[in-house]
Amino acid sequence: MRNDMKWIRGFLLLVSIGFLTGCLSPVKMDSANKYVINKMPCFVPTKKTRPIILLVSKPETKAVYNTTQMAYTIKPYQIAYYSLNQWAETPDEMLQPLLVQTMQKTHHYKAVVTPPYNGLYDYELDTEIVSLLQDYTCRIPVLRMNVRAQIIKMSTNRVIATRDFSVIQPLPQRSPYGGVLAANAATVQILGKVARFSNKWM
């Protein structure tokens, strides 16, 4: 009986120590900071409305950037990812709605639609995110963003225009958040360029 009581007291002591340790000294795991690209141009070139239905497809993305991880480089030919800073969505998921809203703001199209769309449409705007990279190899770090755009005329199912748009945007501060600010500023420029390109060919 005495041995049993000693065992029970020892067991309760261990449980108490484990409980207090868990309450008073928890292991805290840092959670990632999540950021978005959602800035749009204040001014978008407008054009007379035409009876055109434009389909804006979801952008393709180079595999190395097709992730919520935020890419950077500190030496040539190398790409790394921040561990505690990332995008809230993948770049293509953030860019597509911005493209749609920008095209709508030109007032050039009867309608701007996205897949899945079962109706007929006149043109398709396809884009590809070629790069979205914070570059610290320069004296002043920059955000490099490159987007390729092409327009398909659906009546002939042929590509009628293709163009690459590149922006090199200095980081306002040498940090991941500085890269976020630069990415939003670069996106504004890219959106304006794509809008002018689309208005020219449709």
C-alpha positions in Angstrom: 0.0 0.0 0.0 2.8 2.4 0.9 4.6 1.7 -2.4 1.4 2.3 -4.3 0.9 5.7 -2.6 4.5 6.6 -3.5 3.9 5.7 -7.1 0.7 7.7 -7.3 2.4 10.8 -5.7 5.3 10.5 -8.2 3.0 10.2 -11.1 1.0 13.2 -10.0 4.2 15.2 -9.5 5.3 14.4 -13.1 1.9 15.3 -14.5 2.0 18.6 -12.6 5.5 19.5 -13.8 4.5 18.6 -17.4 1.4 20.8 -17.2 3.2 23.8 -15.7 6.0 23.5 -18.3 3.4 23.4 -21.1 1.6 26.4 -19.7 4.5 28.6 -18.7 7.1 27.7 -21.3 5.3 27.0 -24.6 7.3 26.6 -27.7 6.2 29.4 -30.0 6.4 28.9 -33.7 6.7 32.0 -35.8 3.9 32.3 -38.4 4.7 33.7 -41.9 3.8 37.3 -42.8 1.4 37.2 -45.8 1.3 39.9 -48.4 -0.8 40.8 -51.5 -0.4 42.5 -54.8 -3.5 44.5 -55.3 -2.6 47.9 -56.5 -4.1 49.2 -59.7 -3.3 52.2 -62.0 -5.0 55.4 -61.0 -5.3 56.2 -64.7 -6.0 53.7 -67.5 -6.1 54.8 -71.2 -9.7 54.6 -72.4 -11.1 54.0 -75.8 -14.5 54.1 -77.5 -16.5 51.1 -76.6 -16.8 48.4 -79.2 -19.0 45.3 -79.3 -16.1 43.1 -78.2 -16.1 40.4 -75.6 -12.7 39.8 -74.2 -11.7 36.7 -72.3 -8.8 37.2 -69.8 -7.3 33.8 -69.1 -5.5 32.9 -65.9 -1.8 33.8 -66.3 0.7 31.1 -66.7 3.7 31.4 -64.4 7.2 30.1 -64.7 7.6 27.2 -62.3 10.1 28.8 -60.0 7.6 31.6 -59.3 4.4 29.5 -59.3 4.2 29.5 -55.5 3.2 31.6 -52.6 6.9 31.7 -51.6 8.5 35.1 -52.1 11.6 34.8 -54.3 14.8 36.8 -53.9 18.5 36.5 -54.9 21.7 37.7 -53.3 24.1 36.3 -55.9 24.0 35.6 -59.7 22.2 32.5 -60.9 20.7 31.8 -57.5 17.1 32.0 -56.3 16.0 31.6 -52.7 12.8 32.0 -50.8 12.0 33.9 -47.6 10.9 31.6 -44.7 8.8 34.0 -42.8 7.4 36.2 -45.6 5.2 35.0 -48.4 2.4 35.9 -50.8 -1.2 35.4 -49.6 -1.9 33.8 -53.0 0.1 32.7 -56.0 1.1 35.5 -58.4 -1.3 34.3 -61.1 -4.2 34.3 -58.7 -3.4 37.9 -57.6 -2.7 39.2 -61.2 -5.8 37.9 -63.0 -8.4 40.0 -61.2 -6.3 43.0 -61.6 -6.0 42.4 -65.3 -9.8 42.0 -65.6 -10.5 45.2 -63.7 -7.9 47.2 -65.7 -9.4 46.0 -69.0 -12.9 47.0 -67.7 -11.6 50.4 -66.8 -10.6 51.1 -70.5 -14.3 51.0 -71.4 -13.2 49.5 -74.7 -15.0 46.2 -74.4 -18.6 45.2 -74.3 -17.7 42.6 -71.7 -14.6 41.3 -70.0 -15.0 37.6 -68.9 -12.9 34.9 -67.4 -12.8 31.1 -67.6 -15.0 29.1 -67.3 -17.1 31.0 -69.9 -19.4 29.0 -72.1 -20.4 31.9 -74.4 -18.8 33.2 -77.6 -16.0 35.8 -77.3 -14.0 37.8 -79.8 -10.5 37.9 -78.3 -8.5 36.2 -75.7 -5.8 37.9 -73.6 -3.2 35.4 -72.4 -0.3 36.4 -70.1 2.7 34.7 -68.5 4.5 35.8 -65.4 8.1 35.3 -66.5 9.8 36.7 -63.4 8.8 38.2 -60.0 12.1 38.5 -58.1 13.6 40.7 -55.4 17.2 41.3 -56.6 19.8 42.2 -53.9 22.8 41.8 -56.2 22.6 45.5 -57.2 23.9 48.4 -55.1 20.3 49.5 -54.8 18.1 46.4 -54.6 15.3 46.2 -57.1 12.2 44.2 -57.9 12.3 42.6 -61.3 8.9 41.8 -62.9 8.4 40.5 -66.4 5.1 39.6 -68.0 4.5 38.3 -71.5 1.2 39.1 -73.1 -0.4 37.8 -76.3 -3.8 38.4 -78.0 -5.7 35.7 -79.9 -8.4 36.5 -82.4 -11.0 33.8 -82.0 -12.5 34.1 -85.4 -9.2 32.9 -86.9 -7.8 31.2 -83.8 -4.5 33.0 -84.5 -2.1 35.0 -82.3 -2.2 38.5 -83.6 0.2 40.2 -81.2 2.8 39.3 -78.6 4.9 41.5 -76.3 7.1 41.3 -73.3 6.7 43.9 -70.6 9.6 44.4 -68.1 9.8 46.7 -65.0 12.8 47.2 -62.7 11.5 48.9 -59.6 13.8 50.0 -56.8 12.9 48.7 -53.3 12.0 51.7 -51.0 13.6 49.7 -48.2 16.0 46.8 -48.0 13.6 44.2 -46.7 11.0 41.7 -47.8 8.3 44.3 -47.2 10.2 46.7 -49.4 10.0 44.1 -52.1 6.2 43.9 -51.6 5.9 47.7 -52.0 8.0 47.5 -55.2 6.0 44.5 -56.5 2.8 46.6 -56.2 4.4 49.6 -57.9 5.7 47.4 -60.7 2.3 45.8 -61.2 0.7 49.2 -61.7 3.2 49.8 -64.5 2.7 46.4 -66.1 -1.1 46.8 -66.0 -1.0 50.1 -67.8 1.3 48.7 -70.5 -0.9 45.7 -71.1 -4.0 48.0 -71.3 -2.3 50.2 -74.0 -1.1 47.1 -75.8 -4.6 45.5 -75.8 -6.4 48.7 -76.9 -4.0 49.0 -79.9 -4.8 45.6 -81.3 -8.5 45.2 -80.6 
